[in-house]
Amino acid sequence: MQQVALVTGGSRGIGAGICQALAGQGLAVIVNYRRNADAAEQVVQSINRSGGNAVAVQADISRPDDRDRLVQQAFDWQGRLDVLVNNAGIAPPRRVDLLELEETEYRQVLEVNLNAVFFLSQAVVRRMLAQPGESRRVIINISSVSAEFASTDRAAYCISKAGMGMLTQLLAARLAGEGIGVYEIRPGITATDMTAPVKEKYDRMIADGLLPMPRWGQPEDVASIVAAIVAGHFDYTTGQVFYADGGLHIRRL
């Protein structure tokens, strides 16, 4: 029986890398995207040309109706869902001191990065528990080192990722007895569209010794961890936080 994975924000960057990695392990993959249909279709075509099985589904996970439709289409496609990767997220509209942060900006980031993840996970788990047959079922939340590194000009983003950390623990505790493992991956400074505007800044910081492993992270660094979890290499674990950050989280003197 082929396992099926849903990857939110799967059309580019880390999400696209995860889709490719899971397809390479033989999973059927649902590539969720919000706006960029062309990029999502490129990921799907790349997987299918390589002998994999993928489909693109448009949905804005911050919208309840879209979430409901995404979940329905995901389960309808192959009749089941075994893996949910909550990867979709947005950067703050602007970097601004937290004392100047506007409520609309704050709510926009929290709605996508945390609230949508909670309610999408809730909806998927309900369906997972009702589906027939036994298989390894996994939820993986793609968070950020910003869950514990304070950036006062990105307050909403940091809060959203810290909240995802607790959500991971809550889901892991609730679902362990149901045979569903829940994990969190915290990427560090990773080369994506989101970090492109600050590339020069982080180039300098990395050159000055910010990271024990002195290079940018790549989407494949995160995808390889996802693939290992889904492959079952950590069966007797749940609630774990995996860092893909070149050692950034290590406290050093």
Accessible surface in RSA format (square Angstrom, percent):
REM  Atomic radii and reference values for relative SASA: ProtOr
REM  Chains: A
REM  Algorithm: Lee & Richards
REM  Probe-radius: 1.40
REM  Slices: 20
REM RES _ NUM      All-atoms   Total-Side   Main-Chain    Non-polar    All polar
REM                ABS   REL    ABS   REL    ABS   REL    ABS   REL    ABS   REL
RES MET A   1   156.09  80.8  71.97  47.6  84.13 200.3  67.65  57.5  88.44 117.2
RES GLN A   2    80.74  45.1  60.84  44.5  19.90  47.4  35.79  76.2  44.94  34.1
RES GLN A   3    40.10  22.4  36.66  26.8   3.44   8.2  16.93  36.0  23.17  17.6
RES VAL A   4     1.15   0.8   1.15   1.0   0.00   0.0   1.15   1.0   0.00   0.0
RES ALA A   5     0.00   0.0   0.00   0.0   0.00   0.0   0.00   0.0   0.00   0.0
RES LEU A   6     0.00   0.0   0.00   0.0   0.00   0.0   0.00   0.0   0.00   0.0
RES VAL A   7     0.00   0.0   0.00   0.0   0.00   0.0   0.00   0.0   0.00   0.0
RES THR A   8     0.57   0.4   0.57   0.6   0.00   0.0   0.00   0.0   0.57   0.9
RES GLY A   9    21.27  26.2   0.00   N/A  21.27  26.2  17.45  47.9   3.82   8.6
RES GLY A  10     0.00   0.0   0.00   N/A   0.00   0.0   0.00   0.0   0.00   0.0
RES SER A  11    13.01  11.0   9.00  12.0   4.02   9.3   0.00   0.0  13.01  18.2
RES ARG A  12   135.71  57.0 128.96  65.7   6.76  16.1  33.48  45.8 102.23  62.0
RES GLY A  13    27.67  34.1   0.00   N/A  27.67  34.1  14.85  40.8  12.82  28.7
RES ILE A  14    24.00  13.7  21.03  15.7   2.97   7.2  21.03  15.1   2.97   8.1
RES GLY A  15     0.42   0.5   0.00   N/A   0.42   0.5   0.00   0.0   0.42   0.9
RES ALA A  16    17.13  15.8  17.09  26.4   0.04   0.1  17.13  24.1   0.00   0.0
RES GLY A  17    12.38  15.3   0.00   N/A  12.38  15.3   9.32  25.6   3.06   6.9
RES ILE A  18     0.00   0.0   0.00   0.0   0.00   0.0   0.00   0.0   0.00   0.0
RES CYS A  19     0.00   0.0   0.00   0.0   0.00   0.0   0.00   0.0   0.00   0.0
RES GLN A  20    72.37  40.5  64.71  47.3   7.66  18.2  33.87  72.1  38.50  29.2
RES ALA A  21    28.07  25.8  13.40  20.7  14.68  33.4  25.18  35.5   2.89   7.7
RES LEU A  22     0.00   0.0   0.00   0.0   0.00   0.0   0.00   0.0   0.00   0.0
RES ALA A  23    14.04  12.9   4.84   7.5   9.20  20.9   5.32   7.5   8.72  23.1
RES GLY A  24    70.66  87.1   0.00   N/A  70.66  87.1  35.85  98.4  34.81  78.0
RES GLN A  25    76.63  42.9  42.57  31.1  34.06  81.1  35.05  74.6  41.58  31.5
RES GLY A  26    44.68  55.1   0.00   N/A  44.68  55.1  34.87  95.7   9.81  22.0
RES LEU A  27     9.26   5.2   8.02   5.7   1.24   3.1   8.23   5.8   1.03   2.8
RES ALA A  28     0.00   0.0   0.00   0.0   0.00   0.0   0.00   0.0   0.00   0.0
RES VAL A  29     0.00   0.0   0.00   0.0   0.00   0.0   0.00   0.0   0.00   0.0
RES ILE A  30     0.32   0.2   0.32   0.2   0.00   0.0   0.32   0.2   0.00   0.0
RES VAL A  31     0.00   0.0   0.00   0.0   0.00   0.0   0.00   0.0   0.00   0.0
RES ASN A  32     2.82   1.9   2.82   2.7   0.00   0.0   0.00   0.0   2.82   2.7
RES TYR A  33    31.98  14.9  30.41  17.3   1.57   4.1   6.33   4.8  25.65  31.6
RES ARG A  34    94.40  39.6  82.27  41.9  12.14  28.9  32.13  43.9  62.27  37.7
RES ARG A  35   184.25  77.4 154.49  78.8  29.76  70.9  67.91  92.8 116.34  70.5
RES ASN A  36    71.84  49.5  63.67  61.5   8.16  19.7  21.14  50.9  50.70  49.0
RES ALA A  37    49.57  45.6  44.19  68.2   5.38  12.2  44.47  62.6   5.10  13.5
RES ASP A  38   108.59  76.1 104.59 104.1   4.00   9.4  24.52  57.7  84.07  83.8
RES ALA A  39    18.68  17.2  16.09  24.8   2.60   5.9  17.52  24.7   1.16   3.1
RES ALA A  40     0.08   0.1   0.08   0.1   0.00   0.0   0.08   0.1   0.00   0.0
RES GLU A  41    76.02  43.6  76.00  57.5   0.02   0.1  33.11  64.0  42.92  35.0
RES GLN A  42   121.28  67.8 115.92  84.7   5.36  12.8  37.96  80.8  83.31  63.2
RES VAL A  43    12.51   8.2  10.71   9.7   1.81   4.4  12.45  10.8   0.07   0.2
RES VAL A  44     8.37   5.5   8.37   7.6   0.00   0.0   8.37   7.3   0.00   0.0
RES GLN A  45    82.87  46.3  80.96  59.2   1.91   4.5  20.32  43.2  62.56  47.4
RES SER A  46    34.97  29.6  33.16  44.3   1.82   4.2  11.80  25.1  23.17  32.5
RES ILE A  47     3.04   1.7   0.74   0.6   2.30   5.5   2.89   2.1   0.15   0.4
RES ASN A  48    64.96  44.8  48.74  47.1  16.22  39.1  23.30  56.1  41.66  40.3
RES ARG A  49   179.01  75.2 139.63  71.2  39.38  93.8  78.15 106.8 100.86  61.1
RES SER A  50    99.60  84.2  57.77  77.1  41.84  96.4  41.36  88.1  58.24  81.6
RES GLY A  51    72.40  89.3   0.00   N/A  72.40  89.3  36.71 100.8  35.69  79.9
RES GLY A  52    29.19  36.0   0.00   N/A  29.19  36.0  14.61  40.1  14.58  32.7
RES ASN A  53    49.51  34.1  48.38  46.8   1.13   2.7  14.40  34.7  35.11  33.9
RES ALA A  54     7.88   7.2   0.00   0.0   7.88  17.9   0.00   0.0   7.88  20.9
RES VAL A  55    45.38  29.9  44.90  40.6   0.49   1.2  45.38  39.4   0.00   0.0
RES ALA A  56    28.57  26.3   8.74  13.5  19.83  45.1   8.74  12.3  19.83  52.5
RES VAL A  57    10.31   6.8   7.37   6.7   2.94   7.1  10.31   9.0   0.00   0.0
RES GLN A  58    65.83  36.8  60.66  44.3   5.17  12.3  27.75  59.1  38.08  28.9
RES ALA A  59     1.45   1.3   0.00   0.0   1.45   3.3   0.00   0.0   1.45   3.8
RES ASP A  60    26.02  18.2  25.71  25.6   0.31   0.7   4.56  10.7  21.45  21.4
RES ILE A  61     7.77   4.4   6.21   4.6   1.56   3.8   6.21   4.5   1.56   4.2
RES SER A  62    23.48  19.8  15.19  20.3   8.29  19.1   2.33   5.0  21.15  29.6
RES ARG A  63   136.77  57.4 136.06  69.4   0.71   1.7  26.83  36.7 109.94  66.6
RES PRO A  64    83.62  60.9  83.04  75.7   0.58   2.1  83.62  69.0   0.00   0.0
RES ASP A  65   110.95  77.7 104.10 103.6   6.85  16.2  30.42  71.6  80.53  80.3
RES ASP A  66    22.55  15.8  22.50  22.4   0.04   0.1   0.04   0.1  22.50  22.4
RES ARG A  67    24.44  10.3  24.44  12.5   0.00   0.0   2.25   3.1  22.19  13.4
RES ASP A  68    92.06  64.5  84.16  83.8   7.89  18.7  30.19  71.1  61.87  61.7
RES ARG A  69    91.11  38.3  84.44  43.0   6.67  15.9  60.59  82.8  30.52  18.5
RES LEU A  70     0.00   0.0   0.00   0.0   0.00   0.0   0.00   0.0   0.00   0.0
RES VAL A  71     7.20   4.7   7.20   6.5   0.00   0.0   7.20   6.3   0.00   0.0
RES GLN A  72    81.92  45.8  81.62  59.7   0.30   0.7  36.17  77.0  45.74  34.7
RES GLN A  73    71.41  39.9  66.86  48.9   4.54  10.8  26.62  56.7  44.79  34.0
RES ALA A  74     0.00   0.0   0.00   0.0   0.00   0.0   0.00   0.0   0.00   0.0
RES PHE A  75     9.49   4.7   7.07   4.4   2.42   6.3   7.20   4.4   2.29   6.5
RES ASP A  76    92.56  64.8  65.79  65.5  26.77  63.3  30.18  71.0  62.38  62.2
RES TRP A  77    72.31  29.0  44.61  21.6  27.69  65.0  35.60  19.0  36.71  59.6
RES GLN A  78    74.00  41.4  45.21  33.0  28.79  68.5   9.57  20.4  64.43  48.9
RES GLY A  79    52.62  64.9   0.00   N/A  52.62  64.9  30.41  83.4  22.21  49.8
RES ARG A  80    19.23   8.1  19.23   9.8   0.00   0.0   9.30  12.7   9.93   6.0
RES LEU A  81     0.00   0.0   0.00   0.0   0.00   0.0   0.00   0.0   0.00   0.0
RES ASP A  82     0.01   0.0   0.01   0.0   0.00   0.0   0.00   0.0   0.01   0.0
RES VAL A  83     0.42   0.3   0.42   0.4   0.00   0.0   0.42   0.4   0.00   0.0
RES LEU A  84     0.00   0.0   0.00   0.0   0.00   0.0   0.00   0.0   0.00   0.0
RES VAL A  85     0.00   0.0   0.00   0.0   0.00   0.0   0.00   0.0   0.00   0.0
RES ASN A  86     1.29   0.9   0.52   0.5   0.77   1.9   0.80   1.9   0.49   0.5
RES ASN A  87    21.90  15.1  12.25  11.8   9.65  23.2   0.02   0.0  21.89  21.2
RES ALA A  88    17.32  15.9  13.07  20.2   4.25   9.7  15.74  22.2   1.57   4.2
RES GLY A  89    27.68  34.1   0.00   N/A  27.68  34.1   4.40  12.1  23.28  52.1
RES ILE A  90    27.57  15.7  24.63  18.3   2.95   7.1  27.57  19.9   0.00   0.0
RES ALA A  91    40.26  37.0  29.62  45.7  10.64  24.2  29.62  41.7  10.64  28.2
RES PRO A  92    19.24  14.0   7.55   6.9  11.69  42.5   7.55   6.2  11.69  72.7
RES PRO A  93    72.55  52.9  29.22  26.6  43.33 157.5  41.87  34.6  30.68 190.7
RES ARG A  94   107.71  45.2  98.02  50.0   9.70  23.1  57.67  78.8  50.04  30.3
RES ARG A  95   101.48  42.6  70.63  36.0  30.84  73.4  42.61  58.2  58.87  35.7
RES VAL A  96    22.92  15.1  15.81  14.3   7.12  17.1  21.18  18.4   1.74   4.7
RES ASP A  97    70.17  49.2  62.13  61.8   8.04  19.0  28.35  66.7  41.82  41.7
RES LEU A  98    83.34  46.4  70.67  50.6  12.68  31.9  70.78  49.7  12.56  33.8
RES LEU A  99   148.49  82.7 117.42  84.0  31.07  78.1 120.56  84.7  27.93  75.2
RES GLU A 100   111.53  64.0 100.99  76.4  10.54  25.1  31.93  61.8  79.60  65.0
RES LEU A 101    45.06  25.1  20.24  14.5  24.82  62.4  20.24  14.2  24.82  66.8
RES GLU A 102    96.34  55.3  90.97  68.8   5.36  12.8  31.62  61.2  64.72  52.8
RES GLU A 103   109.39  62.8  96.25  72.8  13.15  31.3  44.57  86.2  64.82  52.9
RES THR A 104   101.04  71.9  93.30  94.6   7.74  18.5  84.32 113.3  16.72  25.3
RES GLU A 105    17.90  10.3  17.32  13.1   0.58   1.4  13.30  25.7   4.60   3.8
RES TYR A 106    76.93  35.9  76.93  43.8   0.00   0.0  50.45  37.9  26.48  32.6
RES ARG A 107   149.67  62.8 146.39  74.6   3.28   7.8  50.43  68.9  99.24  60.1
RES GLN A 108    91.43  51.1  82.57  60.3   8.86  21.1  31.37  66.8  60.06  45.5
RES VAL A 109     0.34   0.2   0.34   0.3   0.00   0.0   0.34   0.3   0.00   0.0
RES LEU A 110    18.00  10.0  18.00  12.9   0.00   0.0  18.00  12.6   0.00   0.0
RES GLU A 111    70.49  40.5  70.48  53.3   0.01   0.0  25.43  49.2  45.06  36.8
RES VAL A 112    14.14   9.3  14.14  12.8   0.00   0.0  14.14  12.3   0.00   0.0
RES ASN A 113     0.00   0.0   0.00   0.0   0.00   0.0   0.00   0.0   0.00   0.0
RES LEU A 114    34.40  19.2  34.40  24.6   0.00   0.0  34.40  24.2   0.00   0.0
RES ASN A 115    53.91  37.2  51.23  49.5   2.68   6.5   7.43  17.9  46.48  44.9
RES ALA A 116     0.00   0.0   0.00   0.0   0.00   0.0   0.00   0.0   0.00   0.0
RES VAL A 117     1.03   0.7   1.01   0.9   0.02   0.0   1.03   0.9   0.00   0.0
RES PHE A 118    81.78  40.9  80.44  49.8   1.35   3.5  80.44  48.8   1.35   3.9
RES PHE A 119    95.75  47.9  92.60  57.4   3.15   8.2  92.60  56.1   3.15   9.0
RES LEU A 120     0.05   0.0   0.00   0.0   0.05   0.1   0.05   0.0   0.00   0.0
RES SER A 121     0.00   0.0   0.00   0.0   0.00   0.0   0.00   0.0   0.00   0.0
RES GLN A 122    60.39  33.8  55.12  40.3   5.26  12.5  18.47  39.3  41.92  31.8
RES ALA A 123    26.28  24.2  23.29  35.9   3.00   6.8  25.14  35.4   1.15   3.0
RES VAL A 124     0.00   0.0   0.00   0.0   0.00   0.0   0.00   0.0   0.00   0.0
RES VAL A 125    11.30   7.4  11.30  10.2   0.00   0.0  11.30   9.8   0.00   0.0
RES ARG A 126   156.50  65.7 145.61  74.2  10.88  25.9  55.71  76.1 100.79  61.1
RES ARG A 127    83.34  35.0  81.29  41.4   2.05   4.9  34.00  46.5  49.34  29.9
RES MET A 128     0.10   0.1   0.00   0.0   0.10   0.2   0.00   0.0   0.10   0.1
RES LEU A 129    70.88  39.5  41.74  29.9  29.14  73.2  42.23  29.7  28.64  77.1
RES ALA A 130    82.79  76.1  47.86  73.9  34.92  79.4  57.73  81.3  25.06  66.4
RES GLN A 131    22.30  12.5   6.03   4.4  16.28  38.8  10.13  21.6  12.17   9.2
RES PRO A 132   108.68  79.2  96.37  87.8  12.31  44.7 107.25  88.5   1.43   8.9
RES GLY A 133    60.97  75.2   0.00   N/A  60.97  75.2  33.18  91.0  27.79  62.2
RES GLU A 134   168.47  96.7 142.47 107.8  26.00  61.9  60.57 117.2 107.90  88.1
RES SER A 135    29.35  24.8   5.30   7.1  24.05  55.4  19.14  40.8  10.21  14.3
RES ARG A 136    63.95  26.9  49.16  25.1  14.79  35.2  40.04  54.7  23.91  14.5
RES ARG A 137    40.49  17.0  40.13  20.5   0.35   0.8   4.29   5.9  36.20  21.9
RES VAL A 138     0.70   0.5   0.70   0.6   0.00   0.0   0.70   0.6   0.00   0.0
RES ILE A 139     0.00   0.0   0.00   0.0   0.00   0.0   0.00   0.0   0.00   0.0
RES ILE A 140     0.00   0.0   0.00   0.0   0.00   0.0   0.00   0.0   0.00   0.0
RES ASN A 141     0.00   0.0   0.00   0.0   0.00   0.0   0.00   0.0   0.00   0.0
RES ILE A 142     6.87   3.9   5.45   4.1   1.42   3.4   5.45   3.9   1.42   3.9
RES SER A 143     5.73   4.8   0.00   0.0   5.73  13.2   0.00   0.0   5.73   8.0
RES SER A 144    11.30   9.5  11.30  15.1   0.00   0.0   3.11   6.6   8.20  11.5
RES VAL A 145    12.27   8.1  12.27  11.1   0.00   0.0  12.27  10.7   0.00   0.0
RES SER A 146     6.73   5.7   4.88   6.5   1.85   4.3   0.00   0.0   6.73   9.4
RES ALA A 147    16.75  15.4   0.58   0.9  16.17  36.8   0.58   0.8  16.17  42.8
RES GLU A 148    89.83  51.6  51.43  38.9  38.41  91.4  33.96  65.7  55.87  45.6
RES PHE A 149    75.31  37.7  70.58  43.7   4.72  12.3  75.01  45.5   0.29   0.8
RES ALA A 150    98.90  90.9  60.52  93.4  38.39  87.3  65.24  91.9  33.67  89.2
RES SER A 151    31.25  26.4  22.55  30.1   8.70  20.0  10.66  22.7  20.58  28.8
RES THR A 152    84.55  60.1  78.65  79.7   5.90  14.1  51.76  69.5  32.79  49.6
RES ASP A 153    49.51  34.7  47.84  47.6   1.67   3.9  19.18  45.1  30.33  30.2
RES ARG A 154    36.41  15.3  34.20  17.4   2.22   5.3   4.77   6.5  31.65  19.2
RES ALA A 155    17.37  16.0  11.49  17.7   5.88  13.4  14.79  20.8   2.58   6.8
RES ALA A 156     1.74   1.6   1.02   1.6   0.72   1.6   1.02   1.4   0.72   1.9
RES TYR A 157    18.51   8.6  18.51  10.5   0.00   0.0   2.54   1.9  15.97  19.7
RES CYS A 158    15.90  12.0  14.47  16.1   1.42   3.3  15.23  38.6   0.67   0.7
RES ILE A 159    81.70  46.5  78.43  58.4   3.27   7.9  80.84  58.2   0.86   2.3
RES SER A 160     0.00   0.0   0.00   0.0   0.00   0.0   0.00   0.0   0.00   0.0
RES LYS A 161     7.33   3.6   7.33   4.5   0.00   0.0   0.09   0.1   7.24   7.7
RES ALA A 162    47.11  43.3  35.93  55.4  11.19  25.5  38.27  53.9   8.85  23.4
RES GLY A 163    21.40  26.4   0.00   N/A  21.40  26.4  17.60  48.3   3.80   8.5
RES MET A 164     0.60   0.3   0.60   0.4   0.00   0.0   0.60   0.5   0.00   0.0
RES GLY A 165     6.20   7.6   0.00   N/A   6.20   7.6   5.26  14.4   0.93   2.1
RES MET A 166   114.92  59.5 110.70  73.3   4.22  10.0 103.53  88.0  11.40  15.1
RES LEU A 167     8.01   4.5   6.81   4.9   1.20   3.0   7.44   5.2   0.57   1.5
RES THR A 168     0.00   0.0   0.00   0.0   0.00   0.0   0.00   0.0   0.00   0.0
RES GLN A 169    78.86  44.1  74.31  54.3   4.55  10.8  32.09  68.3  46.77  35.5
RES LEU A 170   104.77  58.3  99.74  71.4   5.03  12.6 101.33  71.2   3.44   9.2
RES LEU A 171    23.85  13.3  23.44  16.8   0.41   1.0  23.83  16.7   0.02   0.0
RES ALA A 172     4.79   4.4   4.79   7.4   0.00   0.0   4.79   6.7   0.00   0.0
RES ALA A 173    84.72  77.9  51.77  79.9  32.95  75.0  62.84  88.5  21.88  58.0
RES ARG A 174   151.83  63.7 137.68  70.2  14.16  33.7  65.14  89.0  86.69  52.5
RES LEU A 175     4.36   2.4   4.36   3.1   0.00   0.0   4.36   3.1   0.00   0.0
RES ALA A 176    54.30  49.9  33.54  51.8  20.75  47.2  37.28  52.5  17.01  45.1
RES GLY A 177    81.90 101.0   0.00   N/A  81.90 101.0  43.49 119.4  38.41  86.0
RES GLU A 178    66.52  38.2  56.46  42.7  10.06  23.9   7.18  13.9  59.34  48.4
RES GLY A 179    48.64  60.0   0.00   N/A  48.64  60.0  35.68  97.9  12.96  29.0
RES ILE A 180     1.53   0.9   0.00   0.0   1.53   3.7   0.63   0.5   0.90   2.4
RES GLY A 181     9.87  12.2   0.00   N/A   9.87  12.2   6.58  18.1   3.29   7.4
RES VAL A 182     0.00   0.0   0.00   0.0   0.00   0.0   0.00   0.0   0.00   0.0
RES TYR A 183     0.45   0.2   0.45   0.3   0.00   0.0   0.00   0.0   0.45   0.6
RES GLU A 184     0.00   0.0   0.00   0.0   0.00   0.0   0.00   0.0   0.00   0.0
RES ILE A 185     0.00   0.0   0.00   0.0   0.00   0.0   0.00   0.0   0.00   0.0
RES ARG A 186    30.78  12.9  30.78  15.7   0.00   0.0   0.00   0.0  30.78  18.7
RES PRO A 187     7.51   5.5   6.84   6.2   0.67   2.5   6.84   5.6   0.67   4.2
RES GLY A 188    15.53  19.2   0.00   N/A  15.53  19.2   0.91   2.5  14.62  32.7
RES ILE A 189    16.52   9.4   9.93   7.4   6.59  15.9  12.75   9.2   3.78  10.3
RES THR A 190     5.92   4.2   5.81   5.9   0.11   0.3   4.77   6.4   1.15   1.7
RES ALA A 191    40.69  37.4  29.20  45.1  11.50  26.2  32.56  45.9   8.13  21.5
RES THR A 192    31.39  22.3  17.19  17.4  14.20  33.8  22.16  29.8   9.23  14.0
RES ASP A 193    88.63  62.1  75.27  74.9  13.35  31.6  23.93  56.3  64.69  64.5
RES MET A 194    82.05  42.5  56.69  37.5  25.36  60.4  54.03  45.9  28.02  37.1
RES THR A 195    27.41  19.5  26.95  27.3   0.45   1.1  26.52  35.6   0.89   1.4
RES ALA A 196    63.69  58.6  45.52  70.3  18.17  41.3  51.06  71.9  12.63  33.4
RES PRO A 197   115.33  84.1  72.10  65.7  43.23 157.1  84.68  69.9  30.64 190.5
RES VAL A 198    26.82  17.6  23.72  21.5   3.10   7.5  26.82  23.3   0.00   0.0
RES LYS A 199   109.32  53.3 108.65  66.7   0.66   1.6  79.06  71.2  30.26  32.2
RES GLU A 200   131.70  75.6 128.78  97.4   2.92   7.0  48.59  94.0  83.11  67.9
RES LYS A 201    80.05  39.1  77.89  47.8   2.17   5.2  47.68  42.9  32.37  34.5
RES TYR A 202    34.02  15.9  34.02  19.4   0.00   0.0  11.58   8.7  22.44  27.7
RES ASP A 203    49.79  34.9  42.23  42.0   7.57  17.9  25.16  59.2  24.63  24.6
RES ARG A 204   146.03  61.3 141.50  72.1   4.53  10.8  71.26  97.4  74.77  45.3
RES MET A 205    70.99  36.8  67.76  44.8   3.23   7.7  67.69  57.5   3.30   4.4
RES ILE A 206    13.49   7.7  11.36   8.5   2.13   5.1  11.36   8.2   2.13   5.8
RES ALA A 207    88.20  81.1  46.08  71.1  42.12  95.8  57.81  81.4  30.39  80.5
RES ASP A 208   127.02  89.0  88.89  88.5  38.13  90.2  32.20  75.8  94.82  94.6
RES GLY A 209    40.37  49.8   0.00   N/A  40.37  49.8  30.69  84.2   9.67  21.7
RES LEU A 210    48.41  27.0  38.70  27.7   9.71  24.4  45.80  32.2   2.61   7.0
RES LEU A 211     8.45   4.7   3.02   2.2   5.43  13.6   3.02   2.1   5.43  14.6
RES PRO A 212    55.23  40.3  24.91  22.7  30.32 110.2  31.70  26.2  23.53 146.3
RES MET A 213   108.93  56.4 107.14  70.9   1.78   4.2  83.26  70.8  25.67  34.0
RES PRO A 214   100.80  73.5  81.69  74.5  19.12  69.5  81.74  67.5  19.06 118.5
RES ARG A 215   121.22  50.9 113.47  57.8   7.75  18.5  66.75  91.2  54.47  33.0
RES TRP A 216    34.26  13.7  30.32  14.7   3.94   9.2  30.30  16.2   3.95   6.4
RES GLY A 217    13.16  16.2   0.00   N/A  13.16  16.2  11.75  32.2   1.42   3.2
RES GLN A 218    73.92  41.3  73.88  54.0   0.04   0.1  27.76  59.1  46.16  35.0
RES PRO A 219    18.13  13.2  18.13  16.5   0.00   0.0  18.13  15.0   0.00   0.0
RES GLU A 220   112.96  64.9 109.49  82.8   3.47   8.3  64.15 124.1  48.81  39.9
RES ASP A 221    44.11  30.9  38.61  38.4   5.50  13.0  16.98  40.0  27.14  27.1
RES VAL A 222     0.94   0.6   0.94   0.8   0.00   0.0   0.94   0.8   0.00   0.0
RES ALA A 223     3.26   3.0   3.26   5.0   0.00   0.0   3.26   4.6   0.00   0.0
RES SER A 224    65.78  55.6  54.05  72.1  11.74  27.0  44.29  94.3  21.49  30.1
RES ILE A 225    33.08  18.8  30.66  22.8   2.42   5.8  33.08  23.8   0.00   0.0
RES VAL A 226     0.00   0.0   0.00   0.0   0.00   0.0   0.00   0.0   0.00   0.0
RES ALA A 227    12.75  11.7  12.75  19.7   0.00   0.0  12.75  17.9   0.00   0.0
RES ALA A 228    27.21  25.0  23.73  36.6   3.48   7.9  26.87  37.8   0.34   0.9
RES ILE A 229     0.00   0.0   0.00   0.0   0.00   0.0   0.00   0.0   0.00   0.0
RES VAL A 230     6.01   4.0   1.13   1.0   4.88  11.8   1.13   1.0   4.88  13.2
RES ALA A 231    54.14  49.8  16.86  26.0  37.28  84.8  25.92  36.5  28.23  74.8
RES GLY A 232    19.46  24.0   0.00   N/A  19.46  24.0   5.49  15.1  13.97  31.3
RES HIS A 233   132.48  72.4 101.41  70.5  31.07  79.5  67.31  69.4  65.17  75.8
RES PHE A 234    67.62  33.8  63.20  39.1   4.42  11.5  67.62  41.0   0.00   0.0
RES ASP A 235    97.85  68.5  72.87  72.5  24.98  59.1  31.52  74.2  66.32  66.1
RES TYR A 236   221.42 103.4 200.38 114.0  21.04  54.7 156.14 117.3  65.28  80.5
RES THR A 237    45.05  32.0  30.37  30.8  14.68  35.0  38.63  51.9   6.42   9.7
RES THR A 238    49.05  34.9  31.72  32.2  17.33  41.3  31.72  42.6  17.33  26.2
RES GLY A 239    10.79  13.3   0.00   N/A  10.79  13.3   3.83  10.5   6.96  15.6
RES GLN A 240    73.64  41.2  70.15  51.3   3.49   8.3  27.58  58.7  46.07  34.9
RES VAL A 241    49.00  32.2  26.27  23.8  22.73  54.8  26.27  22.8  22.73  61.7
RES PHE A 242    37.95  19.0  34.89  21.6   3.06   8.0  37.95  23.0   0.00   0.0
RES TYR A 243    69.27  32.3  43.42  24.7  25.85  67.3  25.84  19.4  43.43  53.5
RES ALA A 244    14.20  13.1   1.17   1.8  13.03  29.7  11.24  15.8   2.96   7.8
RES ASP A 245    10.39   7.3   2.12   2.1   8.27  19.6   6.22  14.6   4.17   4.2
RES GLY A 246    22.79  28.1   0.00   N/A  22.79  28.1  11.60  31.8  11.20  25.1
RES GLY A 247    11.71  14.4   0.00   N/A  11.71  14.4   7.46  20.5   4.25   9.5
RES LEU A 248    23.15  12.9  14.99  10.7   8.16  20.5  15.46  10.9   7.69  20.7
RES HIS A 249    66.38  36.3  51.69  35.9  14.70  37.6  32.74  33.7  33.65  39.2
RES ILE A 250    90.63  51.6  79.36  59.1  11.27  27.2  83.75  60.3   6.87  18.7
RES ARG A 251   236.19  99.2 205.63 104.8  30.56  72.8  81.32 111.1 154.87  93.9
RES ARG A 252   129.79  54.5  91.50  46.6  38.29  91.2  48.75  66.6  81.04  49.1
RES LEU A 253   233.18 129.9 156.91 112.3  76.27 191.7 190.44 133.7  42.74 115.0
END  Absolute sums over single chains surface
CHAIN  1 A    12099.8       9411.2       2688.6       6578.6       5521.2
END  Absolute sums over all chains
TOTAL         12099.8       9411.2       2688.6       6578.6       5521.2
